Amino acid sequence: MLKREKRLERKIARERIDKLFQMMEEMKNKDYELARRYVELARRIAMKYRIKLPKEYKLKFCKKCLYPYKEGKFRVRIAKSRVIITCLNCGYTKRVPIRPIRKKIDERDKKRKVKILPQRVSQRC
């Protein structure tokens, strides 16, 4: 019995997922059902090989009905700390948190730094 090469399998699976999402982007304006099928296949491959879909891909389709987002098929609203994406096909609402802008590293380090005390100078002259 042959030993499975999981790394190689996952690498090939990632490549196929990328290709399916590229094909979905091309087809979502022409054949919406075919674009949906590409998303479905990509998700199945990711589940089979236990690969997380990148966030950029997750934001391209509805989690419930798997329809790709395109103009006129979804609504985007910005709330206090999140973006709310509503699918107009099935009504599913996706809430994506918005991270606050981080302060510069220098400002954070100033708060953390311990005050450096001057060293005592010996007076043995």
Secondary structure, DSSP 4 states (H G I P E B T S, - for coil): -PPP-HHHHHHHHHHHHHHHHHHHHHHTTT-HHHHHHHHHHHHHHHHHTT-PPPHHHHTTB-TTT-PBP-TTSEEEEE-SSEEEEEETTT--EEEEE-PPPPPPHHHHHHHHPPPPPPPPPP---
